[in-house]
Amino acid sequence: MTVEQEASDEVTRGTSAGPMVRLESPVSEFDHAQGLATASVTLVEYGDYECPYCLAAVPIVQELQRVLAEQLRYVFRHFPLENLHPHALAAAEAAEAAASQGKFFEMHAVLFEHQTALEHRDLVGYAAGLDLDAARFRSELDSHAHASHVQADFRGGLSSGVRGTPTFFIDGIRYDGVVGVRELLARIGETHPDLIDVDLDAPPQGRSIPRVVHARSPYRTSTD
């Protein structure tokens, strides 16, 4: 079975039972995180700035952050599907260039807000809007100074069984269910029942979303 077939089967399975897949690359200072390292729950997302489903996941993550507050640490890792999204890799590197000036999540938000405008000139414009050193940002973008960080995220995702975006891990275990606020809270509640005091039987606040499955990537070799 090819990786593409395996990934398609995985999406089709949805919430069906299967073996637990663990995060092979533990969260570290290398990562970009919102929330305390001591939080009860760590949510890791592998995402792509040009993926429409990752954009749809933004308010879902924000709602989880609102509900769980200081009990949630959110980590974003890059998984650019350049075969499907030609601007995804440059956008990921732009986020890292902003991170080098202390504004990863500020650029992260802007990139999703302007998902349909990710050309080079757009990225440079966003840097200026965030009051970054524009010359340094442009230089790092043009020289691919942060490509190694994006590549490390991508390969770590592959080794952890990531085959599409968005893919979430809850406390180091890949979440293969429906991506929605109620569904994610229900899964978190299985191991942290003391944290969940919302009515999970109530209608969800937002629609659930699927995932984009990758076929090829600039960081995928013929043996991956």
C-alpha positions as CSV (number, residue, x, y, z in Angstrom):
1,M,0.0,0.0,0.0
2,T,1.4,3.4,-0.9
3,V,1.6,6.3,1.6
4,E,-1.1,8.1,-0.3
5,Q,-3.5,5.1,0.0
6,E,-2.7,4.6,3.6
7,A,-3.4,8.3,4.3
8,S,-6.7,8.2,2.4
9,D,-7.7,5.1,4.4
10,E,-6.8,6.8,7.6
11,V,-9.1,9.7,6.8
12,T,-11.9,7.3,5.8
13,R,-11.6,5.4,9.1
14,G,-12.4,8.6,11.0
15,T,-13.0,7.7,14.6
16,S,-12.7,3.9,14.2
17,A,-10.5,2.1,16.7
18,G,-6.8,1.6,15.8
19,P,-3.4,1.5,17.4
20,M,-2.3,4.5,19.3
21,V,0.3,6.5,17.4
22,R,2.8,8.5,19.6
23,L,4.6,11.7,19.0
24,E,8.1,10.8,18.3
25,S,9.6,14.3,18.8
26,P,8.8,15.5,22.4
27,V,7.9,19.1,22.8
28,S,11.0,21.2,23.7
29,E,12.4,24.7,23.7
30,F,12.7,24.2,19.9
31,D,8.9,24.5,19.6
32,H,6.6,27.5,19.5
33,A,4.1,27.2,22.3
34,Q,1.3,29.2,23.8
35,G,0.6,28.3,27.5
36,L,2.7,27.0,30.4
37,A,4.9,24.0,30.2
38,T,3.3,22.9,33.4
39,A,-0.2,22.8,31.8
40,S,-2.2,19.6,32.3
41,V,-2.8,19.1,28.6
42,T,-0.5,19.6,25.6
43,L,-2.0,20.0,22.2
44,V,0.4,19.7,19.3
45,E,-0.8,20.7,15.8
46,Y,1.0,19.8,12.6
47,G,-0.3,22.4,10.1
48,D,0.1,24.2,6.8
49,Y,-0.6,27.9,6.4
50,E,-2.2,27.4,3.0
51,C,-4.4,24.5,4.0
52,P,-8.1,25.6,4.2
53,Y,-8.8,23.0,6.9
54,C,-6.0,24.4,9.1
55,L,-7.6,27.8,8.8
56,A,-10.9,26.2,9.8
57,A,-9.1,24.7,12.8
58,V,-8.0,28.1,14.1
59,P,-11.3,29.0,15.9
60,I,-11.5,25.4,17.2
61,V,-8.1,25.8,18.9
62,Q,-9.0,29.2,20.2
63,E,-12.1,27.8,21.8
64,L,-10.1,25.0,23.4
65,Q,-7.8,27.6,24.8
66,R,-10.7,29.6,26.1
67,V,-12.3,26.6,27.8
68,L,-9.2,25.1,29.2
69,A,-7.3,28.4,29.9
70,E,-4.1,27.8,31.8
71,Q,-4.6,24.1,31.7
72,L,-3.8,23.9,28.0
73,R,-0.4,24.3,26.2
74,Y,-0.8,24.7,22.4
75,V,2.2,23.9,20.1
76,F,2.2,24.5,16.3
77,R,4.6,22.6,14.1
78,H,5.1,23.0,10.3
79,F,3.9,20.4,7.8
80,P,3.8,22.3,4.5
81,L,2.1,20.3,1.7
82,E,3.9,22.0,-1.1
83,N,2.6,19.6,-3.7
84,L,-0.9,20.9,-3.0
85,H,-0.1,24.4,-1.6
86,P,2.7,26.1,-3.5
87,H,3.1,29.0,-0.9
88,A,3.0,26.8,2.2
89,L,6.8,26.3,2.5
90,A,7.6,30.0,2.1
91,A,4.9,30.9,4.6
92,A,6.4,28.5,7.1
93,E,9.8,30.0,6.7
94,A,8.3,33.4,7.1
95,A,6.8,32.4,10.4
96,E,10.2,31.2,11.5
97,A,11.8,34.5,10.3
98,A,9.3,36.3,12.5
99,A,10.1,33.9,15.4
100,S,13.7,34.9,15.2
101,Q,12.5,38.4,16.1
102,G,10.2,37.2,18.8
103,K,6.9,37.3,16.9
104,F,6.0,33.8,15.8
105,F,2.4,33.7,16.9
106,E,1.8,37.2,15.6
107,M,2.9,36.2,12.1
108,H,1.1,32.8,12.6
109,A,-2.1,34.7,13.0
110,V,-1.5,37.0,10.1
111,L,-0.6,34.2,7.7
112,F,-3.9,32.4,8.4
113,E,-5.9,35.7,8.3
114,H,-4.4,36.3,4.8
115,Q,-4.2,32.7,3.6
116,T,-5.0,33.6,0.0
117,A,-2.2,36.2,-0.2
118,L,1.1,34.5,0.5
119,E,3.4,35.7,-2.3
120,H,6.8,36.9,-1.4
121,R,5.8,40.6,-1.5
122,D,2.9,39.8,0.8
123,L,5.1,38.1,3.4
124,V,7.5,41.0,3.4
125,G,4.5,43.4,3.8
126,Y,3.2,41.4,6.8
127,A,6.7,41.6,8.4
128,A,6.6,45.4,8.1
129,G,3.1,45.5,9.5
130,L,4.4,43.6,12.6
131,D,7.2,46.2,13.0
132,L,9.9,43.6,12.3
133,D,13.3,44.5,10.9
134,A,12.2,44.2,7.3
135,A,15.7,44.0,5.8
136,R,16.6,41.1,8.2
137,F,13.3,39.4,7.5
138,R,13.7,39.6,3.8
139,S,17.3,38.4,3.9
140,E,16.4,35.4,6.0
141,L,13.4,34.6,3.8
142,D,15.5,34.9,0.6
143,S,18.4,32.8,2.0
144,H,16.0,30.1,3.5
145,A,17.8,30.7,6.8
146,H,15.1,28.8,8.7
147,A,14.4,26.0,6.2
148,S,16.1,23.5,8.6
149,H,13.5,24.2,11.4
150,V,10.7,23.7,8.9
151,Q,12.3,20.5,7.7
152,A,12.9,19.2,11.2
153,D,9.2,19.8,12.0
154,F,8.1,18.0,8.8
155,R,10.3,15.0,9.3
156,G,9.3,14.7,12.9
157,G,5.7,14.7,11.7
158,L,6.4,11.9,9.2
159,S,8.0,9.8,11.9
160,S,5.0,10.4,14.1
161,G,2.6,9.2,11.5
162,V,1.4,12.6,10.2
163,R,-0.1,12.2,6.8
164,G,-2.2,15.2,6.4
165,T,-3.2,18.6,7.9
166,P,-4.3,19.5,10.4
167,T,-3.1,16.6,12.6
168,F,-3.3,16.9,16.3
169,F,-1.6,15.1,19.2
170,I,-3.1,15.2,22.7
171,D,-0.5,14.6,25.4
172,G,1.7,12.9,22.8
173,I,-1.0,10.6,21.3
174,R,-2.2,11.2,17.8
175,Y,-5.9,12.2,17.7
176,D,-7.6,10.4,14.8
177,G,-11.2,11.5,15.5
178,V,-13.4,14.3,14.2
179,V,-11.7,17.7,14.5
180,G,-14.2,19.7,16.4
181,V,-14.4,21.5,19.8
182,R,-16.8,19.0,21.4
183,E,-15.0,16.0,20.0
184,L,-11.5,17.2,21.1
185,L,-12.8,18.1,24.6
186,A,-14.4,14.7,24.9
187,R,-11.1,13.0,24.1
188,I,-9.2,15.3,26.6
189,G,-11.9,14.4,29.2
190,E,-11.1,10.7,28.9
191,T,-7.7,11.3,30.6
192,H,-8.5,14.6,32.4
193,P,-12.1,14.3,33.5
194,D,-11.5,16.9,36.2
195,L,-10.8,19.6,33.5
196,I,-14.0,19.2,31.5
197,D,-17.0,20.9,33.0
198,V,-18.8,21.8,29.8
199,D,-21.9,20.1,28.4
200,L,-20.6,17.7,25.8
201,D,-24.1,16.7,24.9
202,A,-24.9,20.2,23.7
203,P,-24.7,21.1,20.0
204,P,-21.1,21.9,19.0
205,Q,-20.4,25.6,18.5
206,G,-18.6,25.1,15.2
207,R,-18.6,22.6,12.4
208,S,-16.1,19.8,12.4
209,I,-13.4,19.7,9.6
210,P,-11.6,17.0,7.6
211,R,-7.9,16.9,6.7
212,V,-5.9,17.5,3.6
213,V,-3.8,14.4,2.8
214,H,-0.4,14.8,1.3
215,A,1.1,12.9,-1.7
216,R,4.5,14.5,-2.1
217,S,6.5,17.1,-0.3
218,P,9.9,18.8,-0.7
219,Y,11.0,17.1,2.5
220,R,9.8,13.6,1.6
221,T,12.4,11.3,0.0
222,S,11.6,8.3,-2.2
223,T,12.1,6.1,0.9
224,D,9.6,7.9,3.2
